[in-house]
Amino acid sequence: MGRRYYCDYCDVSFPDSKEGRRKHNDGLVHQRMKDAHFKQFADSRTRLAQELQKTPCRRFLQGIPCMFGDDCRFSHLWPYEVEQLRYSAQMEEMASVKLPSQLLKNEQPIEDFVKRIETLVKEKEVEATKSNSQAWSQFETTENSRMHNRSSSRLSPTSLAF
């Protein structure tokens, strides 16, 4: 059996051939499924613009189920839902706009940032070597005094007496 092509949008598989893929991708079902997939990721401003271009569906407003559903060319939103969408679009717009203080803020170039990090690393290395040398010198001093104490205690008169 040959290779099969799987369409994520339509959840179907079929024999993989150039003609088969072209025929499937040009099909109405695939187009609708792809549009439905990308519609779920649309931002509020885009959805509001699309809904405002449509006229209200009379059947939907009368409470009669529309046989076209999401594929209807008319709007299936109640007026309060349009207002909620408008409010959501305004909030997204406000969140995306930079305040003047944010625009005036000078961001440092990456080179300055790298130099600053390098100097901090060098300072830490210098501090580490200083602390290591101080610890080593304290160790040597302690060790020398201990050795001196041992040698002097061996020669003390009390140690010679039996």
CYANA upper distance limits for C-alpha pairs under 8 A (distance plus 0.5 A):
  2 GLY  CA     15 PRO  CA      7.45
  2 GLY  CA     16 ASP  CA      8.14
  3 ARG  CA     15 PRO  CA      6.72
  3 ARG  CA     16 ASP  CA      6.18
  4 ARG  CA     13 SER  CA      6.76
  4 ARG  CA     14 PHE  CA      5.90
  4 ARG  CA     15 PRO  CA      4.93
  4 ARG  CA     16 ASP  CA      5.22
  5 TYR  CA     13 SER  CA      5.81
  5 TYR  CA     14 PHE  CA      5.92
  5 TYR  CA     15 PRO  CA      6.43
  5 TYR  CA     16 ASP  CA      5.29
  5 TYR  CA     21 ARG  CA      8.26
  6 TYR  CA     11 ASP  CA      7.52
  6 TYR  CA     12 VAL  CA      6.29
  6 TYR  CA     13 SER  CA      4.70
  6 TYR  CA     14 PHE  CA      7.22
  7 CYS  CA     11 ASP  CA      6.08
  7 CYS  CA     12 VAL  CA      6.10
  7 CYS  CA     13 SER  CA      6.71
  8 ASP  CA     12 VAL  CA      7.96
  9 TYR  CA     30 HIS  CA      7.49
  9 TYR  CA     33 MET  CA      6.23
  9 TYR  CA     34 LYS  CA      6.27
  9 TYR  CA     37 HIS  CA      7.62
 10 CYS  CA     29 VAL  CA      8.13
 10 CYS  CA     30 HIS  CA      6.63
 10 CYS  CA     33 MET  CA      6.66
 10 CYS  CA     34 LYS  CA      8.45
 14 PHE  CA     20 GLY  CA      8.16
 15 PRO  CA     20 GLY  CA      7.54
 16 ASP  CA     20 GLY  CA      7.01
 16 ASP  CA     21 ARG  CA      7.35
 17 SER  CA     21 ARG  CA      6.65
 18 LYS  CA     22 ARG  CA      6.68
 19 GLU  CA     23 LYS  CA      6.54
 20 GLY  CA     24 HIS  CA      6.61
 21 ARG  CA     25 ASN  CA      6.46
 22 ARG  CA     26 ASP  CA      6.58
 23 LYS  CA     27 GLY  CA      6.75
 24 HIS  CA     30 HIS  CA      7.20
 25 ASN  CA     30 HIS  CA      6.39
 25 ASN  CA     31 GLN  CA      7.53
 26 ASP  CA     30 HIS  CA      7.65
 26 ASP  CA     31 GLN  CA      7.50
 27 GLY  CA     31 GLN  CA      6.83
 28 LEU  CA     32 ARG  CA      6.67
 29 VAL  CA     33 MET  CA      6.61
 30 HIS  CA     34 LYS  CA      6.52
 31 GLN  CA     35 ASP  CA      6.64
 32 ARG  CA     36 ALA  CA      6.57
 33 MET  CA     37 HIS  CA      6.66
 34 LYS  CA     38 PHE  CA      6.88
 35 ASP  CA     39 LYS  CA      6.40
 36 ALA  CA     40 GLN  CA      7.11
 37 HIS  CA     41 PHE  CA      8.05
 38 PHE  CA     42 ALA  CA      7.26
 42 ALA  CA     46 THR  CA      6.80
 42 ALA  CA     47 ARG  CA      6.98
 43 ASP  CA     47 ARG  CA      6.90
 43 ASP  CA     89 ALA  CA      8.28
 44 SER  CA     48 LEU  CA      6.43
 44 SER  CA     85 LEU  CA      6.78
 44 SER  CA     86 ARG  CA      8.10
 44 SER  CA     88 SER  CA      6.70
 44 SER  CA     89 ALA  CA      5.30
 44 SER  CA     92 GLU  CA      7.99
 45 ARG  CA     49 ALA  CA      6.66
 45 ARG  CA     86 ARG  CA      8.10
 45 ARG  CA     89 ALA  CA      5.33
 45 ARG  CA     90 GLN  CA      8.44
 45 ARG  CA     92 GLU  CA      8.44
 46 THR  CA     50 GLN  CA      6.77
 47 ARG  CA     51 GLU  CA      6.63
 47 ARG  CA     85 LEU  CA      8.39
 48 LEU  CA     52 LEU  CA      6.53
 48 LEU  CA     82 VAL  CA      7.83
 48 LEU  CA     85 LEU  CA      6.70
 48 LEU  CA     86 ARG  CA      6.97
 48 LEU  CA     89 ALA  CA      7.90
 49 ALA  CA     53 GLN  CA      6.92
 50 GLN  CA     54 LYS  CA      7.31
 51 GLU  CA     75 SER  CA      6.51
 51 GLU  CA     77 LEU  CA      8.48
 51 GLU  CA     82 VAL  CA      8.40
 54 LYS  CA     73 ARG  CA      7.50
 54 LYS  CA     74 PHE  CA      5.79
 54 LYS  CA     75 SER  CA      5.91
 55 THR  CA     74 PHE  CA      5.89
 55 THR  CA     75 SER  CA      6.29
 56 PRO  CA     60 PHE  CA      8.42
 56 PRO  CA     61 LEU  CA      7.91
 56 PRO  CA     74 PHE  CA      5.95
 56 PRO  CA     75 SER  CA      5.12
 56 PRO  CA     76 HIS  CA      6.98
 56 PRO  CA     77 LEU  CA      8.04
 57 CYS  CA     61 LEU  CA      6.79
 57 CYS  CA     74 PHE  CA      5.35
 57 CYS  CA     75 SER  CA      5.99
 57 CYS  CA     76 HIS  CA      6.58
 58 ARG  CA     62 GLN  CA      6.65
 59 ARG  CA     63 GLY  CA      6.91
 59 ARG  CA     64 ILE  CA      5.61
 59 ARG  CA     65 PRO  CA      7.20
 59 ARG  CA     66 CYS  CA      6.49
 60 PHE  CA     64 ILE  CA      6.03
 60 PHE  CA     65 PRO  CA      6.54
 60 PHE  CA     66 CYS  CA      6.37
 60 PHE  CA     76 HIS  CA      6.80
 61 LEU  CA     76 HIS  CA      8.37
 61 LEU  CA     78 TRP  CA      8.19
 66 CYS  CA     72 CYS  CA      8.32
 68 PHE  CA     72 CYS  CA      5.32
 77 LEU  CA     81 GLU  CA      6.30
 77 LEU  CA     82 VAL  CA      6.86
 78 TRP  CA     82 VAL  CA      6.99
 79 PRO  CA     83 GLU  CA      6.89
 80 TYR  CA     84 GLN  CA      6.72
 81 GLU  CA     85 LEU  CA      6.63
 82 VAL  CA     86 ARG  CA      6.60
 83 GLU  CA     87 TYR  CA      6.61
 84 GLN  CA     88 SER  CA      6.62
 85 LEU  CA     89 ALA  CA      6.61
 86 ARG  CA     90 GLN  CA      6.75
 87 TYR  CA     91 MET  CA      6.77
 88 SER  CA     92 GLU  CA      6.75
 89 ALA  CA     93 GLU  CA      6.65
 90 GLN  CA     94 MET  CA      6.66
 91 MET  CA     95 ALA  CA      6.67
 92 GLU  CA     96 SER  CA      6.73
 93 GLU  CA     97 VAL  CA      6.83
 98 LYS  CA    102 GLN  CA      6.48
 98 LYS  CA    103 LEU  CA      7.05
 99 LEU  CA    103 LEU  CA      6.92
100 PRO  CA    104 LEU  CA      6.69
101 SER  CA    105 LYS  CA      6.72
108 GLN  CA    112 ASP  CA      6.94
108 GLN  CA    113 PHE  CA      7.44
109 PRO  CA    113 PHE  CA      7.17
110 ILE  CA    114 VAL  CA      6.67
111 GLU  CA    115 LYS  CA      6.70
112 ASP  CA    116 ARG  CA      6.64
113 PHE  CA    117 ILE  CA      6.78
114 VAL  CA    118 GLU  CA      6.64
115 LYS  CA    119 THR  CA      6.70
116 ARG  CA    120 LEU  CA      6.76
117 ILE  CA    121 VAL  CA      6.70
118 GLU  CA    122 LYS  CA      6.72
119 THR  CA    123 GLU  CA      6.64
120 LEU  CA    124 LYS  CA      6.74
121 VAL  CA    125 GLU  CA      6.72
122 LYS  CA    126 VAL  CA      6.67
123 GLU  CA    127 GLU  CA      6.66
124 LYS  CA    128 ALA  CA      6.55
125 GLU  CA    129 THR  CA      6.67
126 VAL  CA    130 LYS  CA      6.61
127 GLU  CA    131 SER  CA      6.60
128 ALA  CA    132 ASN  CA      6.54
129 THR  CA    133 SER  CA      6.49
130 LYS  CA    134 GLN  CA      6.54
131 SER  CA    135 ALA  CA      6.51
132 ASN  CA    136 TRP  CA      6.52
133 SER  CA    137 SER  CA      6.53
134 GLN  CA    138 GLN  CA      6.60
135 ALA  CA    139 PHE  CA      6.58
136 TRP  CA    140 GLU  CA      6.60
137 SER  CA    141 THR  CA      6.54
138 GLN  CA    142 THR  CA      6.54
139 PHE  CA    143 GLU  CA      6.46
140 GLU  CA    144 ASN  CA      6.42
141 THR  CA    145 SER  CA      6.64
142 THR  CA    146 ARG  CA      6.60
143 GLU  CA    147 MET  CA      6.62
144 ASN  CA    148 HIS  CA      6.52
145 SER  CA    149 ASN  CA      6.51
146 ARG  CA    150 ARG  CA      6.72
147 MET  CA    151 SER  CA      6.76
148 HIS  CA    152 SER  CA      6.56
149 ASN  CA    153 SER  CA      6.38
150 ARG  CA    154 ARG  CA      6.81
151 SER  CA    155 LEU  CA      7.19
152 SER  CA    156 SER  CA      6.80
153 SER  CA    159 SER  CA      7.76
154 ARG  CA    159 SER  CA      6.75
154 ARG  CA    160 LEU  CA      8.49
155 LEU  CA    159 SER  CA      7.31
155 LEU  CA    160 LEU  CA      7.72
156 SER  CA    160 LEU  CA      7.25
157 PRO  CA    161 ALA  CA      6.98
